Amino acid sequence: MQDTQVVEQQAGFPAGVDLVGGAVDGDWLSERLMGVQMLLLAGCRSDRIGDWLGVVPYVVTLDEAIGGSDAAVLAEHFWTGS
């Protein structure tokens, strides 16, 4: 089993996903996440991206209204169980 990967998502939109490095489509992202068991995405406009990434069994999305520092704290507690 591969290590769990975290991808920071700025915003979802119909044509794809706008990542920090540029826009990608769901198919491109799904190919790169093949084998990932759990994914935490921050800055989502909706949970639709979780549906796009059917290759990842468990996708947790954080609404874009959650600020960066709050999302970082939540992610730390989520992954460490503290």
C-alpha positions as CSV (number, residue, x, y, z in Angstrom):
1,M,0.0,0.0,0.0
2,Q,1.3,3.4,-0.9
3,D,1.6,6.2,1.7
4,T,-1.4,8.5,1.9
5,Q,-0.9,11.6,-0.2
6,V,-2.4,15.1,0.4
7,V,-3.2,17.4,-2.4
8,E,-4.1,21.0,-1.8
9,Q,-7.0,22.1,-3.9
10,Q,-7.8,25.8,-4.3
11,A,-11.1,25.5,-6.0
12,G,-13.2,23.0,-8.0
13,F,-14.8,24.1,-11.3
14,P,-16.6,22.2,-14.0
15,A,-13.6,21.9,-16.4
16,G,-11.2,20.5,-13.7
17,V,-9.4,21.4,-10.5
18,D,-7.4,24.6,-10.0
19,L,-4.3,23.5,-8.1
20,V,-1.5,25.8,-6.9
21,G,0.6,24.9,-9.9
22,G,-2.3,25.3,-12.5
23,A,-5.5,23.7,-13.6
24,V,-5.9,20.0,-14.2
25,D,-8.8,17.8,-15.2
26,G,-10.3,15.0,-13.0
27,D,-8.9,12.3,-15.3
28,W,-5.3,13.6,-14.9
29,L,-5.6,13.9,-11.2
30,S,-7.2,10.4,-10.9
31,E,-4.3,8.9,-12.7
32,R,-1.8,10.4,-10.3
33,L,-3.8,9.4,-7.2
34,M,-4.2,5.8,-8.3
35,G,-3.4,3.6,-5.2
36,V,-4.1,6.4,-2.7
37,Q,-6.4,5.1,0.0
38,M,-7.5,8.4,1.7
39,L,-7.3,12.0,0.5
40,L,-7.9,15.2,2.3
41,L,-8.7,18.2,0.0
42,A,-8.8,21.8,1.3
43,G,-10.4,24.8,-0.3
44,C,-13.3,23.0,-2.1
45,R,-16.3,24.8,-3.5
46,S,-18.3,21.6,-3.3
47,D,-17.8,17.9,-2.6
48,R,-18.2,17.0,-6.3
49,I,-14.4,16.6,-6.6
50,G,-14.7,13.6,-4.3
51,D,-17.0,12.0,-6.9
52,W,-14.6,12.7,-9.7
53,L,-11.8,10.9,-7.9
54,G,-13.5,7.5,-7.8
55,V,-10.0,5.9,-7.7
56,V,-9.6,7.1,-4.1
57,P,-11.9,5.1,-1.7
58,Y,-12.0,7.8,0.9
59,V,-12.1,11.5,0.1
60,V,-12.5,14.2,2.7
61,T,-13.2,17.7,1.4
62,L,-12.9,21.0,3.4
63,D,-15.1,23.9,2.3
64,E,-13.2,26.9,0.8
65,A,-14.7,29.0,3.7
66,I,-12.3,27.3,6.0
67,G,-9.2,29.4,6.2
68,G,-5.7,28.1,5.5
69,S,-4.6,28.1,9.1
70,D,-7.8,26.4,10.3
71,A,-7.5,23.8,7.5
72,A,-3.9,23.1,8.5
73,V,-4.9,22.6,12.2
74,L,-7.7,20.3,11.1
75,A,-5.5,18.3,8.8
76,E,-2.9,17.9,11.5
77,H,-5.5,16.5,13.9
78,F,-7.1,14.4,11.2
79,W,-3.8,12.7,10.2
80,T,-2.3,12.4,13.7
81,G,-5.5,11.5,15.6
82,S,-4.7,14.0,18.3
